[in-house]
Amino acid sequence: MEGFNVGEYVDQMGLLLDLEIRDEYRDGVVANFERISAIANLVNSFPIPEDIEVASVFEP
């Protein structure tokens, strides 16, 4: 995702949630959110036909 700064996102969400992310953990948190972002981009890039209907209940 172009223009998405993961480090800034982590900092802003920490402030919004009043969650202190200590300096020694911040790099790991940013790295995990970068992985999450990559996975989300892969999922969101999958084409879904317009005629697909949403399931009301998920049953594996």
C-alpha positions as CSV (number, residue, x, y, z in Angstrom):
1,M,0.0,0.0,0.0
2,E,1.7,3.2,-1.2
3,G,2.0,6.0,1.2
4,F,1.2,3.9,4.3
5,N,3.8,4.4,7.0
6,V,3.5,1.5,9.4
7,G,5.7,3.1,12.1
8,E,3.5,6.2,12.1
9,Y,0.4,4.0,12.2
10,V,1.7,2.1,15.2
11,D,2.6,5.4,17.0
12,Q,-0.8,7.0,16.3
13,M,-2.8,3.9,17.3
14,G,-0.8,3.7,20.5
15,L,-1.8,7.3,21.3
16,L,-5.5,6.7,20.3
17,L,-5.7,3.6,22.4
18,D,-3.7,5.1,25.3
19,L,-1.3,2.1,24.9
20,E,2.3,2.7,25.8
21,I,4.6,0.8,23.4
22,R,8.0,0.7,25.1
23,D,11.0,1.5,22.9
24,E,12.5,-2.0,23.1
25,Y,9.2,-3.4,21.7
26,R,8.4,-0.8,19.1
27,D,10.5,-2.3,16.3
28,G,8.9,-5.7,16.8
29,V,5.4,-4.3,16.8
30,V,6.2,-2.4,13.6
31,A,7.6,-5.5,11.9
32,N,4.5,-7.5,12.8
33,F,2.2,-4.8,11.4
34,E,4.3,-4.8,8.2
35,R,3.6,-8.5,7.9
36,I,-0.1,-8.0,8.7
37,S,-0.2,-5.3,6.0
38,A,1.4,-7.6,3.4
39,I,-1.1,-10.4,4.2
40,A,-4.0,-8.0,4.1
41,N,-2.9,-6.6,0.7
42,L,-2.7,-10.1,-0.7
43,V,-6.2,-10.9,0.5
44,N,-7.7,-7.6,-0.6
45,S,-6.1,-8.0,-4.1
46,F,-8.0,-11.2,-4.8
47,P,-10.7,-10.5,-7.4
48,I,-14.3,-11.2,-6.3
49,P,-17.0,-11.5,-8.9
50,E,-19.9,-9.0,-8.6
51,D,-22.5,-11.8,-8.5
52,I,-21.1,-13.4,-5.3
53,E,-23.5,-13.2,-2.3
54,V,-22.4,-12.8,1.3
55,A,-23.0,-15.9,3.5
56,S,-25.2,-15.2,6.5
57,V,-23.6,-17.9,8.6
58,F,-20.1,-19.4,8.2
59,E,-20.0,-23.1,8.5
60,P,-16.6,-24.8,7.9
